[in-house]
Amino acid sequence: MAFTILGTGSCLPELAVGNYEFTKFVETSDQWITTRTGIHRRHFVKGESLQSIAVKAAQNALEDADAAANELDLILCATVQGEDISPALACSVQKELGAVCPAFDLNAGCTGFLYALNTAAAYFRSGMVRRVLIVCAEQLSRFIDWEDRSTCVLFGDGAGAVVLSQGNDLLSTRIAADGQRENLNITGEGISGPFWESKRQKRCICMNGREIFKFAVTTVQHEITAAAKDAGLSVDDVDCFLLHQANGRIIESARVRLHQPEEKFPVNYAECGNTSSASIPILLDDLNRNRRLKKGDILLLCAFGAGLTWGSCVIRWNKD
Ligand code: ACO
C-alpha cells in the first residue's frame, strides 16, 4: 500500500521570454536554441515570487483533488532553493494554505519530484500519513549566469504540485545518486567574517552540458527499462512516459532507443524550458487538465539532475 494521485496543479509565471530576447545580450540565435534544445520560450518570475507560484500550484492541486488544506498530514517541497534559505519553502506554503501538518524541503536537483514521491511512498507505507501534498517549485533564474550562452537559454521558472492519498497505484519507485559526478553545480556565495575570508565566487549555474547529455541518454533508457521491470511490466505496457523536460533531443533519443511511438512521450519543454524539479508535475498537470490521461493508464516518470541524481517511478492513473 502506498498512494494514489488525487489531484494535480501548476503555475507558470506570467513573463514569457522567447529565444530572440537572448540574442540581445549573448551570441546566440533562435535557430541554435531551437535545433539544439527544442526550447522556444520559458517563463521567469517577475511580478510574482517563488513562494506565490508554489502556493498557487498547491491550491490548484488541492482544488483538483477536492481536498482541504487541513486534511494534509505532510507537505514536501522539492526545490533547488526556496525563497529563503530558512524557513523551508514547505513551511511558507503550509502557512499560506492554512495547513497544520509537518512540512520540509528536499533538494535533488531536477530529480526532486521523483525523490519526493519516493519519500512520500515511505511515509504512506509506514502508516504515518493519509494525505500528502508535494510541491515542486523552482526559480532558477536567480542563479543563471546571463553571460554564459550555453546555460542561460535552457532554464525557466515554474511550479507543479500533486495531492496524494493512500492507495495502490504506485507500481515501482527508484532513486539514485552519484556525488562523484559533479557536472552541474550552483555554488554558494560565502560571507567573510572576522575570523575567515570567503573564497566562494558569485552564485550561478555551472554545467558541463555535454557530459550531462551523455549521462542522461544512457541513464534514462536504463531507468525506464528497470522501472517497468520493477513494476512487473514491459516498456510496451506503458501508456505515457513523462520525462524531465531538459532537452528535446534527450527525450527523442530515449524514445527511439526504446522503440516507442511519439504519442507516448508528451512534452512541454518548447513552452517552459527546463524548470528543474517542477518540469514533470507541470507536464502531468497539463495532461490532466487537458483530459489526455485515461483512468487505468500506466505512467512512467523519469528524471535526472544535479547531484548527479536520477530516479523513476511507475504510477497507475486512477482519476476519472
Ligand atoms: N548559442 C549558440 N551557440 C552555443 C550556445 C548558444 N546558446 N551554447 C553553446 N553554443 C556553442 C558552444 O560554444 C559550442 O561551440 P564550439 O563548438 O565552437 O565550442 C557549440 O555550440 C556546441 O556546444 P555543445 O555543448 O557541444 O552543444 P550541445 O549540442 O551539446 O548542446 C546543451 C548543449 C543544449 C547544453 C546540451 O549539451 C544539453 O542539453 N545538455 C544537457 C543539459 C541538461 O539537461 N541540464 C540539466 C540538468 S538537470 C538539473 O538538475 C538542472
Boltz pocket constraint, residues with backbone or C-beta under 6 A from the ligand:
constraints:
  - pocket:
      binder: B
      contacts: [[A, 27], [A, 28], [A, 29], [A, 32], [A, 33], [A, 36], [A, 37], [A, 108], [A, 109], [A, 110], [A, 111], [A, 149], [A, 150], [A, 151], [A, 153], [A, 184], [A, 207], [A, 208], [A, 209], [A, 210], [A, 212], [A, 213], [A, 216], [A, 246], [A, 247], [A, 274], [A, 276], [A, 304], [A, 305], [A, 306]]
      max_distance: 6.0
